[in-house]
Amino acid sequence: MIIGMRTYRRPGRAVATSAGEAASGADSHLTAGTGWNVFSYLISGMLCYGGIGWLIGHFTHISLFFPIGMLVGLAISVGWIIYRYGRPFEQGNPPKGDDR
C-alpha cells in the first residue's frame, strides 16, 4: 500500500521454527501447507479410487467395489504420503511447500 511518498508493507505470516532448526540454520522441510497437502492427498485418493470402484460396481452390479476402491485409494495415498513426507532427510532432498 502506498501512503504519500513512503511505502507501507503489511507484515507477512510468521513462520514457526523449532529450536533445533534455528540453531543449525537449516531450512524447515515442512511448511504450513504440508498438513493441507497431506489432507488433500488422503481425500483425493479416496475420491478417485472410490469413483473408479463405483463405476465398476455400477456396471457389474456388485456394490462392494465402491468401498474396496475407497480403501485402495486410502492405502495408496498413505503410501505416497510416507514416501514424500515420512523420510525427507534420508533422500537428501527435503520437500518444499508453496508457503515460502
N, C-alpha and C positions, 0 to 999 in steps of 0.2 A: 504494500500500500504506500502510496506517495503522499506525504504531508509536507506541503511547501517545497523547499529545496532539499529536504532530508528524506531519506527512505526509512521506512519503519518495517522491520522484518518481524513477522509473527514467530513466536517460539515454536520450534519443531517438537516432535514427540521425543520423550525421554526414552533412551534405550537402557534397560537394566542389564548390568553385567554382574557376574559373581566375583567374589574377591580373588579367586584363583586366576580368572581370565584377566582381570585388571592388573594383577601383579605380574603376570607373564607377558602381557601386551599382545596376546593372541586374539584374533578376531573370534567373535562368537559364531559357532557353527549353527546355532538355532536362533531364529529370529521370532518376532512377534507373530508373524504369519504362518509359522510352522504348524501350530495347532489347527489352524483353519485348513491348511493343506492336508494334514492327516485326516481330518474330519471329512473333507471333500473326497478324498480317495476312498474312504470307507463307504460313503453314501453312493458315490458314482459306481463303484464296483458292484454293490448290491443291486442298484437300479439297472445297470447294463445286463448283467448276467441273469437277474430276475426277469427282465424283459425278454431275453432270449429264451429262458425256460418257460415263460408264459406263452410265447409264440409256439414253441414246440408242443407244449401241453394243449394249447388251443386246437392245433391241427391234428394231434394224435388222440385227443380226448382223454389224456392222462394228466390229471391236475397236480400230480406230485412233482412234475418238472419245475413248477414255479418256485416252491421253497428250496428245492435242491439247487436251482440256479442261483438263488439268493445266497445260499450257504457257500457255494463255489465262488461266487463273486466276493463274498466277505473274506474267504480264505486267500484268494489271490491278492486282494487289497492289503491284507495284513502282511503277507509275504513281501509285497512291494514296499510297504512302509518300513519293515525291518531291513530290507535291502538298502533303502535310500537313507533312512534316518537312524537306524539302530547301531551302525558301526562306522561312523564317518571318519574317525581318525585312523582306523586300520587301513583304509584305502589311500590316505594321504590327500584326499581332495574333499574337504567338507562341503556339504551343500550350502548354497546361499539362497536366502529368501528374497522376496521383492521389496522388503521393507528398508533396505539400506539406502 
